[in-house]
Amino acid sequence: MTTVNDTILLEDCEVHRGALLHFLDDPGNDPDPRQGSMAFIEDGLLITHQGKILATGPASEWLPRLPSGTAVTRWQDGLIVPGFIDTHVHMPQLGVMASYGTQLLDWLETYTFPHEARFSDVDWARTEASRFTDLLLRHGTTSALVFCTSHPQSVDSLFEAAEERSMGLTAGKVMMDRYAPDDLMDTARGSYNDSLALLEKWHRRGRQRYAITPRFAATSTPEQLALAGRLAQEHPDVMVQTHWAENTGEIDWIRELFPERSSYLDVYDHYGLLGDHTVLAHGIHINHGDRKRLAETGSRIAFCPTSNTFLGSGLFDFRNAREAGVTVGLASDVGGGTSLSMLTTMAEAYKVCRLRGQTMTPWQAFYLATLGNARVLHQDDQIGNFKPGKHADFVVLDQNASPLLEMKSAYTTTLMEALFNLMILGDDRAVAATIVAGNIRYQRSASSAPDTSSQPLTHKQGA
């Protein structure tokens, strides 16, 4: 082994070479990122050991210091970024993506509920969980906050698939005891018992985390919401996920079902479901009072731009949420969302902001999809950037992956332009490889294979 600047480089460490970009803090949403918020190395080394980040630095400094015979995987023209994180996605809804012509409530009844009912079949659940995790990796997503169905086996199947791939997922069984088909409904007490059993089985088992998951206030009785809140109070380190203020018809329905509550948000507040471990998907039709209460409780919003536009739900007010001190994550929301790609999600977020007279810089977009979303999930001590000791989850992006990206690259002179090209024109084709816990779990094709060779101690940059 070799010790360099208090970092021990072991003979069996793994080394990846390419341009490195990661965020150390929120860069803000101005064209110039806040000082010290990001690190970019045009020709860098990412050094890992046993699935964790060991060190990063310029290739010119680190190559001569590697133990003799160390293999270096060189991603020619690749941009290496932390693995993408999705803060709201539905595993059982892959099959209802791109379903035509309805808004939220009709969409649930027409497409979603019939498809989710199939997850009573364990074999189907396992097949779809494998398909889902493989597709996440194909799109560069290494961690996510996931809705399963009301069937406990859907949760088991997803966590089993994640474990096989060394991924770290946070997921939960949907709690839903009214206004749903009989084959999807549980009971208030049954949902509590099932959720508790799954939590005790999976929460903090390796990289897996559990999430208490009432679908939304309309499909849970007051008793079920109260028990969900009780479970959250009993396990304060467990995430809570649900939907909120997505559609005006939904909001009117909640008002009818809970006339004693002052607002939709007050329903969740009353039942003990707000807090800094709570992620509320959507939050479109809200006011200053709602944002103030979110900031007070630390509750987070998952911004889901592709589903919000596809279902015609509305345009999220990103700027006002940030100015109110609300923590915001970025999410695909498949299957209402139309892509698992966080690059595509960034593009739609930019467009939503523009339609509101706002903007989202590529700095902010890439921060949200990595360290920002890790912070939403309270996992920024383990994932989100390349600090030593974190899981070696990262994505290699190909800036020439499509004809349009290749054409644009000829006119690109700055890192900001390169990132903007990727977020507006990129999709799963731009993912050359996805690495989880130091292992390549997806590689686009043989043509994207990296150059791997052993490097002597005297190897120099560009040799």
N, C-alpha and C positions, 0 to 999 in steps of 0.2 A: 504494500500500500504506500501511498504518497500523501503527505500532509502539506496543503497549500493554504496559507491564510486561514488556519484553524479548520479547514475543510479536509476531511480524510477522503481521498480518492482510492477506491478499492479496485483490485484487479478485475472483479466481476461487475463493475459499474457499466452502465449503458450510456452511450453518448449520441445525441442527435445534433446535427449541424444545419443551420439555416438562419433566416432572419427571425428574430424573436421579438414579440410584442406582448406585454402584459401590463395590467393596471395595479397601482399600489394604493389608489384612493379614487374617489369620485372626481373625474376631470372637469366637472361643470359642463355647461352646454353652450359655451362660446367657441368660436373658431380656434382660439389658442387654449389648449388644456391648462389647467391649474398646474403651477410649478410643483414638480415632485410627484405628480399623480400617475405618471406612466413611465415605462422603461422600454426603449427600443434599441436593439442591437442589430445592425445591418447584417453582420456575419457573426453569429453567436453559437455557443455550445449550450445545450441543455443536458445536464448530467444527472442520471437517475440511478438509484440502487434499491432493489427489492420493492419496486413499485412506488417509491417516494422520490421527490425532488431532492437532489444532493447539492447542486450548485448551477448557476448560470453565469455566463460572462462572454467577452469577446473571444472568438476562435484564436486570434493571434496571441492572446495571453494564455489560454488554457491548453491548447493543443500540445505545446512542448512539455507540459507538466503532467500529462496523462501517463499512467503506468504503461510500460512497454507492452505492445501487442493489443492495446485497447481498440476494439472495433468502433468506428465512427460511422453512423448512418447519416449520409449527407442528402438532404432534401433540396436538390438543385432548384433554385428560384422559388422555393416554398416559404410561406410565411407561417411560422409556428405560433399559435395562440393557445391560451388555456381552453380546455373543453367547454363547449357551450352548455348552458344550464337553462332549463325551461321551467318556469314557475307555475304553469297551469296547462295540463294536457290530459286527455281522456284515453287511456289504453284501449277500452272496448269500442271506441268510435272510429277506428280506421275505416271500416266499411261504409260509414255514412258520410265520409268526406265528399264534397262536391254534389250534395243532394239538392235538387232544384226547388226553388220557388216558395219557401215559407219563411216566416219570422220565428222567433225563438219558441214560443209555446206550441205552435203547430208543428214545428220542426222536431221538438222532443217527442210529441205523440206519434207523428207520422213515421219518423225515421229512427230516432234514438232508442226509444223504449223497446220496439221489436228486436232491434239488433242486440241490445244488452241482454235480453232474455235468453239468448243462446248461450250465455256464459254459465248457465246451470249445468252444462255439459263440461266435465273436467277436461276431457281431451281437447275440446274446442278452446277452452280457456288457456290451456298450455300452448296450443298451437299459435293462438293470437298473441300471447305474451312473448313468445319467441320472435314472432314477426315484428311486433312492436319494438322490442329492444334492439333487434337488428336494424330496423329502419331508423331508430334514433341514432345509432352509431354511424349509419350511412350518411346521415345529415350533420354529423359532427357534434351531436348532443351526448354528453357523458353522464349527466345527472338531471333529475327532473322531479317536480312535484306532481303526482299522478292521481287521477281519479280511476278507481276500478269500478266494479258494479256492486250491487247489493249482495252478491254471492261471495261468501268467504273464500271459496276456491279461486276466485279471480285474483284475490290479493296474494294468496299462496303462490299461484302460478307466476305472477309478475315478479315477486321477490326471488323465486327460484331461478327464473331466467336472468335476473340481474346478478345474482350470485355467480351463476355460471360464467358470466362475462366480466366479473369483478367490478361491475358498475355500482354506484351508490345512488339508490332511488329513495324517495320519500313518497309513500302511497297509503291509501286507505280504502276501506269498504264503504260504499255509499250507504248512508242512513236515510231511509225513505219509507214512511209508514202511512202515507195517504196520497190521493190524487195520482196514482200510478197503476199500471196493470197488476193484477193479482200475483203474477209470476215474478214480479220485481219487488213487491212490497215486503218489508219486514215488520216487526213490531217495535214499540219503544223500548221495552225491556230486552227483547231479543237482539236489537241492534247494539244496545249497550254491552250485552254479554259477548256478542260476536266480536265487537270492536276491541273490547278488553282482552279477549283471548288472542286475537291477532297482534295486538300491541305487545302483549307479554311474550309472544313467540318471536316477533320480528324486530321490535324497536331496539336499535343499537346492537343488532346481531351483525357483526362485521360492519359493513358500510350502509346497511339498510336502516331506514327511519320510518316510523309510522306517522300517519296523519289522520286525525279525527275528521270525518267527512260527511256531514249532512249535505244533501244535494243543494237545496236552497230552502228558504223558510216555508214556501208554499207546500212542499212535499213532506214536511215534518210536522207532526202534531206538537202542541206546546209541551207535552210530556217528553217527547223524543228530544226536542231542543234542550229542555232542562237537563235530561240525562247526558246529552252530548256536552253541555256546559260543565256538568259535574265531572265527567271524565277528563275534561281539559283542566279543571282545577286540581284533580287528583294526580295528573301527570303534566306538570307545567313545562317540561322540556319537549313535549310532543307538539307537532304542528297541528293547526286547525285549518281546514280549507273548505270554502263554500263559494256560492255565487251571490252576487249582489248588484242591484241597480243596473242591470244590463239592458232592459227593454221596458218601455213605458207601460205596455200591457201587463207585464210582470209586476211592476210597481203598483199599479192599480189593484191587482189581485191581492197583493200582500196587504194593502190598506184595508181591503174588505175582510181578509182573514184575521187581521190583528188590529181591530179598531181602537183598542185600548192603548196601543203604542203610538208614540209621537211621530215615528218615521220608520222606514225600512231598516236603517242602521240601528235604531233603538230596539228593534226586535232582537237582533243578535246581542246587543249590549245587555238587554234585560236578562237574557238567558246565559250570560257569562261566557260568551263566545268571542269577545274582542280581547285583544292583547297583542304583545309583540311577537307571538308565535302564530298569529292568525293571518292568512292570506285570503283576501276577498277578490275573486275574479271579476273583472270588468269595472264597476264603479263609474259608469258613464253619466247617469242622470242624478247628480248629487249637487249639494250646495256648500257654501262656506262653513255652515255649522257641521255638516258631515265631515268635511276635511279637518276641521278643528278637533273633532272627537277622535278621528283616526290618529291624528298626531299625538293627542293626549294619551291614548292607549297604546300607541306604537303599532297599531294594526296596519297591514300592508295591502297594497292593491297590485294585482297582476293585470297589466295592460295587454289586451288581446286584440291587436289591430286587425288581423285578417278575418277573424270571426265577426268582429263588430261591423265591419263593412260588408262582409258576405251575407250576413243575416239582416242587414239594414238596421242594426240596433242603435247606432249613433257614433259620435266621435269623442273619444276620451280627451279630457282637458289635462294634458301632461304638465304644462307650465304651472297652472294654478295648484295642482297637487304638489309639485315640488316646492313652490313658494310657500305653501302652507305647512311644509315640513313633513309631508307624508312620504313614507318609503314606497317606491314604485319598482316593480319588477316587470320584465318583458316575457311574454308567453305566446305560444302558438295556438293554444286552445283547439287543437285537433280533437274531434271532427267538425265542430262548427268552423274552426280555422281551416284554412285551405292548404297549409304546408307545414311539415315538421321542421323545415329549414329555419334556423334562427336568422340566417342572412335574409331570407325572404320576409321574415317577421320584422326585421329592422327596416327594410324598405317600406313596408306598409305603415309602420310606426312613423316614419318620416313623412309619408303622404298624409296621414291623419293629422299630424302636427301642422303641416302646411295648410290644410283645409281649415284649420283653426287660426291661421295667421301666426303660427309658431314655427319652430324648427326642432330638429334633433340632429346634432352633429354626429359624424361617425365615431368621434371619441366617446360620446355619451352612449351611442348604440352598442359599441363593442364592450364598453364598461358594463352596461346593463346585462348583456348576454353572458358575462363571465363573473367578475368580482361582485358587481352589483346584485346579480341574482343569487350568488352565494351568500351575500349578506342578508337578503330577504329570507333565506332558508336557515339562517344561523349556522352556516357551514363554511364561513370564510376563514376559519382556522384550519380547514382541511382542503379546500378546493378554491378555485377562482383566480389564482395567479401562480407564479413560479417561485414563491418563497420556499426556501429549504424546509423540508419536513412535510410538505403537503403532498397529496396524492399526485402521481405523475399522470394526470389526465390532460391530454392536449390534442389539438387538431392541426393538421398541416393543410393550409389553404393554397390552392393553385391560382395565381393571379391571371393565368392565361387559359383557363379551363374551358372557355367557350369562345366562339368566334367574336362575339361582341366584347368580352373581356380582353381578348388578345388584341383586338383593334384599339380599345381604349388605352391599353398599357403603353402603346407607342406615344401617347400624348400625356402620359402621367409623369409628373416631375416631383411630387411631394408625397409623403406618407399619408397625409389626410386624403389626397385624391385617390390613392391606391385603396384605402379603406372604403371610401365612398363608392368606388367602382364595385368592390366586392359586395357591399350591402345593398346596392341598387340593382346590379346585374347578376349577382351571384345566387346560386342555389346549391343543391346537393352535388352538382357537377364540380363545384369549386372545392369540394372536400377530397383531397388526395389521399388522406389517411386519418384515422381516428385511433388514438392510443389511450388505453385505459390502464391505470396502475402499471404503466411502463410497457405494456404489451400491445402490439398492433392488433386491434380488434376489427378494423375495417380498412381495406385498401382498395382504391377505386379500380385499378386494373394493372395488368403486368406492365403497361407502358408508363405507369406512375411509380414503379418500384424505385426506391432510393438506391444510391450507391453506398454500399457497405464495405468498408475495408479496414484492416488493422493499421493503426497509426503508430509509428515509432515516436520515441520521445522527442526527436528532432524535427517532427513534421511542422511545417510552417504554413501559415495562411496562404491559400491559393495554390499550394503545391499539387 
